[in-house]
């Protein structure tokens, strides 16, 4: 059983652990996965995790999770502008 992904648009681009490699996140599940890899976890990180969980439960729209994820990425210096 595989649950369907909660897509959002446009993707949010973040740094990866490989220099020069960017990663485009375009669904809530991917955003959650990225959040859990980050070592710095500020207030926006916590809010993004909670919003992603709510989006996966269907309680908030995926766009809300996208906004929260982008804010967390900026807070943690993981955000990259689209190429």
N, C-alpha and C positions, 0 to 999 in steps of 0.2 A: 504493500500500500504506500503510495507516494502522494503526498498532498500537493496541490497545485501551488505554484509560486504566486506571490502577490507583487505584480509588476508595477514599476513607476517609470516616469519619463520626465525630463531627460536623465540619463545616467549621472551618478556622482562619481567623479574620478578621485582615487586616493593613491597614496604611495604604497609600495609593497616593500618587503624586506630585501628585494633585489634592486640595486641602484639603477635608475633610469627606466624602470619598468612601472608603468601605471596600470591601475586596475579600475575598470568601469563597473560600478555597481548599479544594477537596474531592477533589483527586486528586494523586498523586505528581508527575505531569508539570507541573501548575500550580504546585506548590510549588517545583519545580526552576526554573521560569521566573521566579518571584518572587525566589528566592535570587540569581539572576544579575543582577537589577536593583539589588540593594542595594549601597551604597558601603562601608558598614562591614562588615567580615568578620572576626568573632572566632572563637574555638575552636569554639563551638557551630554557627556558620555552616558551617565546614569539615566538621564531623561530620554536619550535616544534608545537605550536598551528597553526601557519601559514602553516607549511608543511602538517600537518594533514588535514587542510581545503583543500589545493591544491590536496592532494591525494584523498579526497572524491569527488572532482570535476573531477578527472581523469587527472589532469594536471601533476602530478608526480607519479612515481611508489610507491606502498605501502612500499617497502624496504627503500625508502628515508625517509618516515614518521617514520619507525622503528628506523632508525639511529638517527634521530632528537629527538625522544621520549627517547631513551636510554641516549643520551647526556644530556637531560633535567633531567632525573631521577638521573643521577650521580651528576649533578650540585645541585640538591635539596636534596641530600642524601636520595633519595627514592629507588635507585637502589639496587637490591639484586642479587648476582651471582646465576646462576642456581644451584640447589641442587645436 
